[in-house]
Amino acid sequence: MNQTMIQFFHWYSEGDGKLWKEAEKQANYLSELGITSIWLPPAYKGTNGGYSVGYDAYDIFDLGEFDQKGTVKTKYGTKDEYTKAIKALKQQNIQIIVDIVLGHKAGGDELEKFKAVKVDENNREKVISDVIEIESYTKFTFPGRGKKYSNFEWNFTCFSGVDFAEGMDSHIFKIQSEYGNDWEEMIDDEKGNYDYLMYNDIEHRNPHVREELNNWAKWYFDQTDFDGVRLDALKHISFDFYKEWLTLLRSNSGKNIFAVGEYWAPGYLALLQKYIEVTEGAMSLFDSSLQNNFHTASKEGGDYDLRRIFDETLTQADPLHSVSLVDNHDTQPLQDLEAPVEEWFKPLAYALILLRENGYPCIFYPDLFGVHYIDKDKEGNDQEIFLNKIDGIEELLKARKDYAYGVQKDYFEDANCLGWVREGDDEHQGCAVVLSNKEAYNKPMEMGEKYIGQIFYDFLGRSEEKVTIDEKGFGNFPVPAGNVSVWIPE
């Protein structure tokens, strides 16, 4: 069966502990659609307690079990609800992908004094002060949890930088400690060195920190029996840390844990390839370049040359290490990396990731369920956002589950109309896919001799016509303007 992932949350997912219960409730429905894995949001306590999306990680041992940051449950629910949801999903043969945030910690419990230097925000290699003593919330004692599960206490030597100092304006401060007065090594020179992202930046050169994070990974696996990990903000974390961390996790769990990392660099395929190379293929990456191509194509409409849609993408260059997506919680409207794909183009984009042989597709919660939220725009005004369920998304998923198999033949000769066929295999019939970003088209394509005389219909219901495969194995497959049709045998 074809693998398909769903990101089962978005930035504005409803709070009040509802998501884990919803995941449990939807397990059967997701399985029927052919979803084989589910990416769940960070499940541990964040500094904003019950309001935290999870990327402001405070206590990674608190999965909604302890009264910390003003709440026992997280935004998504309690630990019991989380493990119950996981069991229900696994019963439907859906693999669990957990979100891992090990680049920074937030919401420290106590102030500490230590030495640091200010650095230029746009060039973190440029020091702009003498060594000064600052005071920051770098001591984590987890009073609500105490010593349960781990007695490790985090202090300033566990971090390489902070952006808060008591009584001072906000700056990026590079901590001076025994583990290094420089940032950790990155593969790119964006912002001089982009090790520092936010909050208290974790110092992965500290052997006690590495040991704690390795022990935690084994503990987390024992609690949840997860099947894969989504690794947050790789651009800001030493690449050799995750190489070691994944090796030990796979060894300790006795399981070939799947890993996909977020190295967000739209248009910079070479950086994604370099990251895969330096980590020796230890993980896949999200194809941020393909997502950006979808965004651009949806904005440009009929002026966009669809033959370029896979140019400079990981899905084309290294499909074995590519997780393809149309949108995510960072690209959705009102987020910092906002680059949403226009609604009219989403069925085309989903056809391109779901019905072709390359890449491991990930669909986004709002595109399957529809969502509505309000947040402030860049000018500080309230904006109401409606993201509708994508027309035909269930049919596209079912087509992937039942028909997107076998040899793929591409018909990419037209700038505004792409087509391809999947010939099927011993267990599955094939399909023909046509999409247009301009006017209506008819595309002649070869389904193959085994389909001679068979009648095909549009599984998405976009066209009322039927197509009969001729004596040479060809069919003439229509598609409406600015749309997609998926043709399958009657």
N, C-alpha and C positions, 0 to 999 in steps of 0.2 A: 504494500500500500504506500502511496505517496505521502511523504512527511509534510505536515502543515502546522505552523505555530500560530497561536493567538496571543497578543499582548492584552491581557484581561484587565486593563485599567487605563486611565488617562490622567492628566495632571489634575483635573477637577472632579475625579471620581467622588461619588457621594460619600460623606463621612458617616459618623455615628455607628461605626462597626458593622456595616452592611455587606461589604464586598466578599468576605469569606463565605458568608451564608449564600450569597448569590452564586458564587463559583460552584458551591456544592449543588445548588438547585439546577444550574445550567449544564452539569456534567453530561447528562444523557443527550441533550440537544447538540452540544459541541461534538460529541462522538458521532452522532448521526450525520453531521456536516462533513466529517472526515478530518476534524482537528485531531492531531496526534500529540501535540505538546502545548502546554499553557505557561506563559511567562507571567508570574505573579509579582506584584510590587514588593519593595523592601518591607519585610515583615516585622522589623524590630523597632524599638522605641526611638523616636526622633526628638529633637529638642523642643519641637512644638507639640509634643504629646499627641492628643487625639486629632489634631489638625495637620499633623505632619504627613506629607506625601511619602517620606521615608529617606530622602536623600540628604537630610540633615542628621545623619546617624548619631545617636547618643550612646545607647547601650545595646550592642548587637546580641547580647545574651537574653534580652528581654523581648520575647515574642508576644507581648500582650499578657504578661503573667504577674508583673509587679507594679505597685503603686508608685510610679515615677513620672515626673513632668506633668503632674496633675491628673493622671489617669492610669487605670490598669490596662484597659484595651487600647490598641492602636487605632488609627483612623479606620482600619479595615476589620477590626474585631479582636477577640481574645486568642490566646495560644490554642485553647481547646477547639475553638471554631476553625482555626487555621489548619490544625492537624486533621480535623474531621473532613474539611473540604478536600484536603490532599487525598485522604483515603477514598472519598467518593469519586474523585477524578481518576485515580489509579484503577478503580474498579471498572472504569470505562476505557481502560488501556490508554489513558492520556498521561504523557510524561510531564513531570513537574520541573519547570525551569525557575530557579529562585534568583532574586536580584541581589547582587553582592556590591556593597559600597564600602571599600576599604582604602579610599584615598584621603579621607578626612573624618574628623569627629567634631561634634558640635555640642554646646550646652554644658561645658565643664562645671564641676561642682564647687571648686575652690580656686581662689586666686593664688598664683605663684609669681615670685620675682626671678628674673633671669636676664642674661645679656642677649642683645639682638642688634641688628642694624636695619635701617629703613632701606628699601630698594625702590627703584623707579617702576611704577605699575606697568609701563609699556615695554620696559627692558629690565627684567628681574635680575639680570646679571650686573646691572649698574647700581652700586651702593651709593646712597645719597645722604648718609649720616655717619658720624663716628659710632663706635660701639657704645650703646647706652643700656641702662637697666630699665626694663619695663615690667609691668605686672599684668598678667592675663589669666583667663580661666582655662588653664591647661591641666588642672588636677581633676581626675575622674575617680570618685570613690564609690559611686552607685549606691547611695545610702538606702534606697528602696529595695535593692536586691541583696545587699550585703555581699557575703562571700560565696553565695550559692553559684554553682557551676564553674566559677573562676575567682581566685583571690588576687588577680592582677590589678594593680592600680596604675593608671596612666598619669605621667607627669610631663614636664616640659621637654625632657630628653627623648620622649616618644614622638615629638613633632619637629618638623623642619621650618615651619613658618606659621604665623598668625596674622589676622587682620584687625585685632582689637588689642588696645593697651589702655588700662585704666587711666583716666584723666588726660588722654591724648586724642588728637584727631585720628580718624581711621587711615591706616597706611598698611602696606604689606611689610611685615617685619620678618627678616630672616633670622632664625634662632641660632645662636652660637653655642654649640655643644660638642661633646667628645666624639659624636658620630659624624661630624663634618660641618664646616662653616659655609659650604656651598650647597646648592640644590642638587638633587639626584640627577643622574644622566637621563636625558630624553633623546628621542630619535630625530627631533626637529628643533629649529631655533626660533619658533614662534614666540613672541614676547621675550626674546633672549633665551629664556628657559621657562617652560610652562608647567614646571613641577607644581607650583602653588596655584590652586584653584579657588578655594574658599575655606572659611572656618579655621580649624586647627589641622594643618596639613601633616599627615602621618609620615614619620621618619622610618622608611622601610629598611634602612641600613642598621637600625638598632636590632641586634639579634634577639633581645627579649620580646620586642614587638613582633618580629617574624614568628617566633615560637608561639606567642599568644594567638596570632591570627591563624596559624596552622592548626593549633589545638581547637580553636573555635570552629574551624571548617569541619573537623571530624565530629565535634559535638553537634553542630547544626545538621549534618548528614544523619547522625544517629537519631535526632529528634524527628526528622521529616522524611528520610529516605528519598531525597530529591534525585532527579535524573540528569539535571543540567544546571548550568549557572549562566546568568547574564552579568557581565562584569562592567561596572560603571566607570566612566571617565578615564579610559586608559591613557589618554593623551597626557594625563597629569600624574602618572604612576610609573615608577621604575619597571621597565619591561622584564628585567630578570626576576623581580619579585613574583609576578604572576606565573612565570615559567616554573619556578620552584613550587609555588603554592598549589598549582594544578597537578604537578607530578605527585606531590605528597597526598593531595586529596584523592586522586585516583588510586594510589597505592593503599591508603588507609581505608578507603571505602570498598576496595575490591571491585570497583565498578568503573567502566569507561565513561566517566562523567562528560557529557557534552558541554562545550563552553562557547559562548558567543560574546564578543567584546564590543563596547561602544568606543570606537575611535572616530570621532565625528570630523571628517575633513572632506566636505563636498567638493568634487572637482580635482582632488589630489590623490588619484589612484596610486601613484608611486609611494605615497606615505603609507597607505594601507598595505601595499605589498611589502614594504620595508618592515612594517611591524610584524607581519606574518613570518617574514624571514628571520628576524632577530629572536622571535619567540619559538622558532623551529616548528611552526605549524601547530602549536599547542592549542590554538583556538580558531574559530571562525570570527568574522567581523560583520557588522551591519554594513550594507552597501549604501553608504551615505551619498555617493555620487549618483547612483541610479535614482534614489529618492529625489535628489536635486534636479535630475533630468526630467522626472515626472512633473515636478513643480513648474519648471520652465516651460515644458510642453503644454501644460494646462493653461498657462498664462498667454502663450503665443498663439494658441488655437491653430487654425489652418496654415499659418505662416511657419510652423515648426516642421522641420524635415524629420519624419518619424524614423527614417533609416538610421538616424544618429542616436536613437534612444538608448542604445547600449554602449555608446562610445565612452571610453574612459571609466568603465564600471568594473567592479570586482566580479560581478555576475558573469561578465563576458571573459575577463582575464583569468580568473581563478574560481570557477563555480563551486569547487569543493569546499572553499573557505568562505563562501558568501551566504549571508542571510539577507534576503531581499525584502523590502518593505515599501509601503506607499506613504504612510505617515506614522508618527509616534508622538509620545507625550511632550517631546521637545519642539517638534515642528508644528504642533497644532496652534490655532490662532490664539494670540496674546501671550505666547511664550517667547523667551529670549532668542531661540533659534528658529522662530516662526518662518515656515516655508511650506504652508499647506498646499496640497494638490486640490485644484478646483473640482467641485462636485461632478461636473459633466464628464471630466476626464478619468475619474476614479474607476469606473467599470473597465475602461481600456487598460489602465495601469494594473488593475488586479488580474485581468486576463494575461497580461505580459509576465506577471510573476507566478500565477497559479497554473497556467496551462502549458508552460514550456518546460523543457527538461532541466535547465540550469538554475542553480540557486535553491535555497531552502526558504520558502516564503513565510512571512509573518504578517498576519492581518491585525488590524487595529480595532480595539473595542468599539469606538464610536461608529466605525463603518459597518459593523454588524448589528449594533443595538440602537444607534442614534443617541445623541446626548444634547443637553442644553445647560449652559452655565453663564455666569456673569463675572467679569473681572475688569480691572482697570487697563486701559490701553497706555501707550507710551506717553501720552499727554496727561494721564491721570484721570481720564473720564471713564465712567462705567460703560462697558460694552456688553451687550447681550449676544451670545453666540449660540446658534443652532447648527449642530452637525447631524445631518440626516443619515439614516440607514441607507447604504448604497444600493441603488436599484440593481437587482440581479445578483447581489453578493452571495446569497444562499445557493443559487443555481451555479454560479462560478465555482463555489467550493465543492458542490456535488459533482460537477463536471471534472474537477481535478481528481476527486476520489474515485470516480467510475470510468473516465474516458481518456485522461491525459497520460497515455502510456505508449511505449513503442517508439520506433524511429520517427524523428522529427524532420520535416522538409519545410524550408523557409521560402516565402515569396515576398521578398523585401525590396522589389525593384521600383516601387512607387513611393514618392515622398509623403503622400497623404493617406496611403492605404497599405497596411501590412497584413499578411496572411501566413498561416502555417498549417500543416496537418500533422497529426500524430496517428501513426498507422495502427496503433493498438498492439496487443501481444496475445499470448495463448489464452489468457484469462479475461482480457478486456477488449471491447470494441474501441475503435479510435474516434477521433473528432477532427473537424476543420474549424479554424478560428479566423475571422476576418475583422479588422477594426479600421475605422476611418476617423481622421480629425478634421475632415472637410465635408465634401458632398457624399451622396450615396454611391456605392460602387458595386460591381460584380467582379469577382476574382476567380479565374479558372485555376484550379489546383488539382493535383493528382492524389487521390486517396489510395489507389493501388488496385490491382486486379481482383483481389478477394472481395472488393466491394461492388464489382460490376453489377448493374441492375438494381442496386439497393437505393432506397429512397431515404434522404436525410431531411430532418426538420430542425428549426432553430430552437435550441434548448432554452434560450433566454426569452423566447416569444417576441423578439424584435421584428420578425418577418413572418408573414402568413404563408409565404411561398414554400414549395417543396423542391428539393433538388434530387434529380435522378443521376446516378453515376453511369457514365456512358461506357461503350464497349472497350475503350482504352483505359478505363479506370479514373477518368477525370470528372469533376463536377464544376459547375459555374455558381459560385457561392456569393449571394448578395449580402450587403450590410447597409443599414440606414446611415444618413449623414451624422457625423460626430458621435458614432456609437460603436458597439461591438456585437457580433453575432457568433454563436457557438453551435456548429452543426453536428448532429449526431444521428446515427441510423435509427429508423423507426423500429 
